[in-house]
Amino acid sequence: MCRSSATLQRQTVAKDASGGMVHSYANVSGSVDLPCDIQPASGRVRDQYMQQNLAVTHTMYFPDDVTVLPGDRLTASGRTFLFQGKRPPAMGYDQWATTLDVEEQIRS
């Protein structure tokens, strides 16, 4: 069941008026309002990523294939998630074509 929708964003780099680098994100064409389900990451998943010095807070499930690249982020319901890793579909759960492990970015 898809209780949320997410937008995939890719980092862009441009130069400002003084020649400095400006980083921003732009929506990826065809990857807006993707139906998904967002769940807290399991302890096992968190531990696996922690061994690689990566933080994971949530797992996002998509019924369709989603192509993500390192550095991509996803936004959903006013929240921002940094892509950390992609897993193959779990056996017996073929309704989820894409499983992404992400870190929620907390704004201060």
N, C-alpha and C positions, 0 to 999 in steps of 0.2 A: 504494500500500500504506500503510495507516495503522498506524504503529508506536507511536503515543501516543494519549492522550486528554487533552482540555483542558476546563477549566471557565471560562466567561465570568463576570466579576465587574464590577459597576458601583459607582461611588463613591456613598456616602451621607453626608449631613451631619446631625449632630444637635447639640444643645446639652448641655453637661455641667451639673453642679449649680451651678456658678458663672456659667453663661450663656455660657461659651466654646464655640467651635465644635470639634466632634470629627469628624474624617474617618475613615471606615472603608469597607470594601468588602463587598458582599453578592452571593451567587450570583444570576445572572439565571435566572428560572424557565424551565425547558425547555432550559437551556444548560449542563448538567452532564454530564461524561464524554462530550464530543463527540469522535468519532474524528478524528484528524488526523495529519499528518506535520510534523515540525519540522526545518528545515535551516538551516545558517548562510547569512546573506544574501550574495548575490553582490557583488563589488566595484562593479558597475554600479549595483545597487540602493542600496548604501551611499552612493555618490557622488551619486545623484539626491536622496536625502533630506538629505545634508550641505549641499546648495545651499539648503535651506530651514531650516538650523540644527536638524535633527532627527537623532537618532542611531538607527540601525537595526542590530541585530546578527543577527537571524534572520528567516526567512520561515516562516509556518505555513500549511499547505495543508489544506483541509477538503473532503470530498466533498459536503457539503450546504451550503446557504446559511446564513451566520451574519451576524446584524445586530449591528454594533458601533457605538459612539458614541465621540467624543473623550473621553479620560479613562478608558475601560474598560481592564481588564487581564485577562489570561488566566493561569491556573495549570496547570501540567502537570508531573508527576513531581517535585514539590517545588520546581519553579522558577517564577518569576513573570516575566511579560512584559507590558510596557506597549504598548498598541495605538498605532501611529504612522500607519498608512495601509492602504488596501484597494485591490487591483488587480483589474481584470477578468481572467477566465480567459485564460490564454495559448493562442494558436491551436495546436491539436493536442494540448492537454492538458485536454480537457473533463471528465476524471474529477475535477478539482478545481473545485468550484463557487465556492469562496471562497479567495482568497489574501490573507493579512494580513502586513504588514511590522510587526515588533515590536522593542522594545528589551528585552533581558533585564535585570532589576533585580537587581543583585548586593548581597546583604546583607553588611554588615560587622560 
